[in-house]
Amino acid sequence: MTTTFRNDQPDLALAILREVGQWLADNDRELWQVSTLTAENLLDKYTTGNLYVMYADRKEGTGPEPAAVFILQWIDPLYWPDVPPNTSGFIHKLAIRRPFNGQNLFAAIIDFSRAECLKRGINTLQLETDATRPKLMQFYERYGFQPTYQRAMHEFGQSFTCQFYVMTF
C-alpha cells in the first residue's frame, strides 16, 4: 500500500477527526466529544503545521484517499510538561477512517513519525490514551510502545485517566 502525508489540510483533518469521533460515539466507544474537535481547540502554536492527513490506496488501482489523521508535535506543555522541547515527538488525536480499518495503517504512521523524529535528531515517540480502554492500550503495545505511568488529565471539559507510552529507537 502506498501512503503519503500532508500537513496543509487542517479543514480536512478536522472533518476526519469528527467523522471518526462520531462513529466512536455512535458505537458506544466515545473517545472525544465531537463538539470539541474544532480548530479553536486543536490548532495552536504547537500543533499548527503538525496536523497530518494520511492518504492511502484502499484497493489496488484506486488511487489515494484520505485514510487517517494525527498530530505529530515537538513540544507538549499539557500532556508532557516535563519533556524539553524538541527532544521527543508526540502523537495526538490519531484517527483512522472506518473504510481503512484493519489495513495496518498505524505501522505507516509510526514509520513516518520515526523518520520525522530522526530528521530532527530525536529518538523517541510518545503518546497517551484513555487508561480505561484495554484494547486500545494493547494495540499501542503491539506496535512497540512501552507503558510508563498513568495520570489524571483534564482537556476540553473532560476528565480522564491517561496511560502514557514511550517508544525509543
C-alpha positions in Angstrom: 0.0 0.0 0.0 1.3 3.5 -0.9 0.9 6.2 1.7 1.6 9.9 1.6 1.2 12.5 4.3 0.1 16.1 4.1 0.2 18.8 6.8 -1.5 21.6 4.9 -5.2 20.5 5.1 -6.5 21.4 8.6 -10.1 21.5 7.5 -10.0 18.0 6.0 -8.1 16.7 9.1 -10.7 18.1 11.4 -13.5 16.7 9.3 -11.9 13.2 9.5 -11.5 13.6 13.3 -15.1 14.5 13.6 -16.2 11.6 11.3 -14.2 9.0 13.4 -15.2 10.7 16.7 -18.9 10.4 15.7 -18.5 6.8 14.7 -17.0 6.1 18.1 -19.8 7.9 19.9 -22.5 6.1 17.8 -21.0 2.8 18.7 -20.8 3.5 22.5 -17.0 3.9 22.3 -16.7 7.7 22.6 -13.1 8.8 23.0 -13.6 12.6 22.3 -16.7 14.8 22.5 -17.2 15.5 18.8 -18.2 19.1 19.6 -14.6 19.7 21.0 -12.9 18.7 17.7 -12.6 22.2 16.4 -9.8 24.4 15.0 -10.2 26.6 18.1 -9.4 23.7 20.4 -6.9 21.7 18.4 -4.8 24.3 16.4 -2.4 26.3 18.4 1.3 27.3 18.2 2.3 23.7 19.0 0.0 21.9 16.5 -0.4 24.2 13.5 1.5 22.7 10.7 1.7 19.4 12.6 -1.8 18.1 11.8 -1.3 15.4 9.2 -3.7 13.7 6.8 -2.5 10.3 5.6 -3.5 9.2 2.2 -3.7 5.6 1.2 -5.0 3.3 -1.6 -8.0 1.5 -0.2 -8.0 -1.0 -3.1 -5.4 -1.8 -5.8 -5.6 0.6 -8.6 -7.9 3.1 -6.9 -5.6 6.0 -6.1 -5.0 7.7 -2.8 -7.9 8.6 -0.4 -7.8 10.4 2.9 -7.4 7.5 5.4 -6.2 8.8 8.7 -5.3 11.9 10.7 -2.9 12.6 13.6 -1.0 15.4 15.2 2.8 15.0 15.5 4.2 17.8 17.6 7.6 18.6 19.1 6.6 20.3 22.4 3.6 19.4 24.6 3.1 21.5 27.7 -0.3 20.0 28.5 0.4 16.2 28.5 4.2 16.2 28.7 5.3 19.3 30.5 8.5 17.8 31.9 9.8 16.8 28.4 12.1 19.5 27.0 11.0 20.9 23.6 12.4 19.1 20.5 13.5 16.0 22.4 10.6 13.8 21.6 7.8 13.5 19.0 4.3 13.4 20.5 1.4 11.7 18.6 -2.1 13.0 19.4 -5.6 12.7 18.0 -4.9 9.7 15.9 -8.0 8.7 13.9 -8.2 6.1 11.2 -11.3 6.2 9.0 -13.5 3.1 9.1 -13.0 2.0 5.4 -9.3 1.7 6.2 -9.7 -0.3 9.5 -7.5 -3.4 9.7 -5.1 -2.3 7.0 -2.1 -1.8 9.3 -2.0 2.0 8.7 -0.6 2.6 12.2 2.6 1.0 11.1 3.0 3.5 8.3 2.2 6.3 10.7 4.9 5.1 13.1 7.4 4.8 10.2 6.6 8.4 9.1 6.7 9.8 12.6 10.0 8.0 13.3 11.5 9.4 10.1 10.4 12.9 11.1 11.9 12.5 14.5 15.2 11.2 13.1 15.4 14.2 10.8 15.4 16.3 14.0 17.9 14.1 15.9 15.1 12.8 18.1 15.0 9.2 19.2 11.6 8.9 21.0 7.9 9.0 20.2 5.4 9.4 23.0 1.6 9.1 23.1 -1.1 8.6 25.7 -4.6 7.1 25.7 -7.6 6.7 28.0 -6.5 4.2 30.6 -10.0 2.6 30.7 -9.5 1.2 27.2 -7.5 -2.0 27.5 -7.9 -2.9 23.8 -6.5 0.4 22.7 -3.7 0.1 25.2 -2.9 -3.4 23.9 -3.0 -2.0 20.3 -0.2 0.6 21.1 1.8 -2.0 23.0 1.7 -4.4 20.0 3.3 -1.7 17.9 6.2 -1.3 20.4 5.0 1.5 22.7 6.0 0.8 26.3 3.7 1.9 29.1 5.3 4.3 31.6 2.7 5.7 34.1 -0.9 6.9 34.5 -2.0 10.3 35.4 -5.4 12.1 35.7 -5.9 14.7 32.9 -8.4 17.4 32.1 -9.0 18.6 28.5 -11.9 20.3 26.8 -14.2 19.9 29.8 -13.5 16.1 30.2 -11.5 14.5 33.0 -10.0 11.1 32.5 -7.0 8.9 33.5 -4.4 8.6 30.8 -1.9 5.8 30.2 1.3 7.3 28.9 3.6 5.4 26.4 7.1 5.8 25.0 8.9 4.3 22.1 12.6 4.6 21.8 14.5 3.9 18.6 
